Amino acid sequence: MSVEPRTCTSGEIEAKARWVWRETLKLHKRCPETRIASSLSCVELLCVLFYGGFMRYNARSPLWEGRDRLIISKGHGSISYYPILADIGYIGLDQLPLIGRRECVLKAIPDSTIPGYETTNGSVGQGYGVALGIALALGRKHSDARTFLLSGDGELFEGACWESIMLAGHLRPRNLIAIVDANKMCMMGYCKDCIDLEPLAHKFEVFGWKAYEVDGHNVPALSDALQRVLADSARAPKVLVAHTRKGNGVKELETDPLCHIRTLKPELIDRLVGE
């Protein structure tokens, strides 16, 4: 039997998101090699997915066969998932202050030894192929479990992503849902200045996906969009392009096109958390 959180109200999810945002900054202070900017852009995406009642999981049995799978392709940019894992019971809250230490399961770059991470995706571009394979395997087993994929937009520069996107459009697994954290920046700067991905949703549609778009920081809009995506019975993979801000909530990151590898000073983090 699954052990799922109750479906929180939008206000409760927003409160959780504020807590996760603060905890993510604290994690970065303790372990500066974490990728903070990429992790802040997906806070609301992860909070709505888990606290909105969309993910089916069992924290007491992380490998429960009936669980929905979450493949985090932007592994380096998912430190904001750590507080959620602790809050819902995958790991102890006492692990958060120990990030990066030898005795702690939490690392600067996450891997599949952390309960709740299905795969190791430190090298971007692999998640689409992995998620497609898992979705197809679940379909062969006649499972009603869904496969969610969280990717960045910068990683869509990788050709391997589009090979898998094209194959998914051909094979049409209806249990595959991609969420693109479209924060408009990559490691080298603004995506539009490196390889312009727009119109991104249309590109997915051309390859046979059902595409939706949403403000990735608007909790009610995200909840509504995910409800519509999951209610869509079309025999096709679905993608939700969530428009976000890299380094959301931190002006110094939001305005820096090279914030991907930027480290925040401890005193700035203390001020932000205090505010």
Order of alpha helices (4+ residues) and beta strands (2+ residues): alpha-alpha-alpha-beta-alpha-alpha-beta-alpha-beta-beta-beta-alpha-alpha-beta-alpha-beta-alpha-alpha
